[in-house]
Amino acid sequence: MFVCVLVGIIFQFALGSNLTSENAPHCSDNARSCCYNNPGCVGLYGHCCPEPNGMMLACCQTAPAPAPAPAPAPAPAPAPAPAPAPAPAPAPAPAPAPAPA
């Protein structure tokens, strides 16, 4: 077995294997063991967490990216302005005063 340490992550490969995307063991989309389902194992092929032989690669220990924060709730729409009050009715005109006699 060959062990390579690169930027603090240990990659382990069996000597003599040429694992590529074409000859990697098939991985179903929902299998947690698939390398591409583990953020630290991006770029590796097949099963990583664990490998078919049961060994967990160091890239499996990488914590997943935090979930994005939820979008803020939209501000409530402003309340409509109240309708203007109707204008008061005009006062009746005073009755004419009686003429002096």
C-alpha positions as CSV (number, residue, x, y, z in Angstrom):
1,M,0.0,0.0,0.0
2,F,1.2,3.5,-0.8
3,V,0.3,6.4,1.4
4,C,0.6,10.0,0.2
5,V,0.1,13.0,2.5
6,L,-1.1,16.1,0.6
7,V,-2.1,19.3,2.5
8,G,-3.0,17.4,5.6
9,I,-5.2,14.8,3.8
10,I,-4.1,11.3,3.5
11,F,-4.9,9.5,0.3
12,Q,-4.2,5.7,0.2
13,F,-3.9,3.8,-3.0
14,A,-3.2,0.1,-3.7
15,L,0.0,-0.2,-5.6
16,G,-0.5,-1.2,-9.2
17,S,-4.1,0.0,-9.4
18,N,-5.0,2.6,-12.0
19,L,-8.4,3.7,-10.7
20,T,-10.1,6.1,-13.1
21,S,-13.7,7.2,-13.7
22,E,-14.0,4.5,-16.3
23,N,-13.0,1.5,-14.1
24,A,-14.1,2.7,-10.7
25,P,-16.6,0.5,-8.8
26,H,-20.2,1.6,-9.6
27,C,-21.6,4.0,-7.0
28,S,-25.3,4.7,-6.8
29,D,-26.3,8.3,-6.3
30,N,-27.7,7.8,-2.8
31,A,-24.8,5.7,-1.4
32,R,-23.1,7.6,1.4
33,S,-19.9,5.6,0.7
34,C,-19.5,7.2,-2.7
35,C,-16.5,9.5,-2.9
36,Y,-18.6,12.2,-4.7
37,N,-21.1,12.2,-1.8
38,N,-18.3,13.3,0.7
39,P,-17.1,16.9,0.3
40,G,-13.5,16.0,1.3
41,C,-13.2,13.2,-1.3
42,V,-14.2,15.3,-4.4
43,G,-12.1,14.1,-7.3
44,L,-11.8,10.5,-6.1
45,Y,-13.8,7.7,-7.7
46,G,-15.7,4.8,-6.4
47,H,-16.4,4.1,-2.7
48,C,-14.3,6.0,-0.2
49,C,-16.3,6.2,3.1
50,P,-15.7,3.2,3.5
51,E,-13.8,1.6,0.6
52,P,-15.0,-1.9,-0.5
53,N,-12.4,-3.4,1.9
54,G,-13.9,-1.5,4.9
55,M,-11.1,1.1,5.2
56,M,-12.2,4.7,5.7
57,L,-10.1,7.3,3.9
58,A,-9.0,10.5,5.7
59,C,-11.1,12.6,3.2
60,C,-14.2,11.1,4.9
61,Q,-13.4,13.0,8.1
62,T,-13.9,16.4,6.4
63,A,-16.9,18.1,7.8
64,P,-19.6,18.9,5.3
65,A,-20.1,22.5,4.3
66,P,-22.6,24.3,6.6
67,A,-26.1,24.6,5.2
68,P,-26.8,28.0,3.7
69,A,-28.7,30.4,5.9
70,P,-32.4,30.7,5.1
71,A,-33.4,33.7,3.0
72,P,-34.8,36.5,5.1
73,A,-38.6,36.7,5.1
74,P,-39.9,39.5,2.9
75,A,-41.1,42.6,4.7
76,P,-44.9,42.8,5.1
77,A,-46.7,45.0,2.6
78,P,-47.6,48.4,4.0
79,A,-51.2,48.8,5.2
80,P,-53.4,50.7,2.7
81,A,-54.1,54.3,3.5
82,P,-57.6,54.8,5.0
83,A,-60.2,56.2,2.5
84,P,-60.8,59.9,3.0
85,A,-63.9,60.8,5.0
86,P,-66.8,62.2,3.0
87,A,-67.1,65.9,3.0
88,P,-69.7,67.3,5.3
89,A,-73.0,68.4,3.7
90,P,-73.2,72.2,3.3
91,A,-75.3,73.9,5.9
92,P,-78.7,75.1,4.7
93,A,-78.9,78.7,3.9
94,P,-80.6,80.8,6.6
95,A,-84.2,81.6,5.9
96,P,-84.7,85.3,4.9
97,A,-85.7,87.6,7.7
98,P,-89.3,88.8,7.5
99,A,-89.5,92.4,6.1
100,P,-90.4,95.0,8.7
101,A,-94.0,96.2,8.4
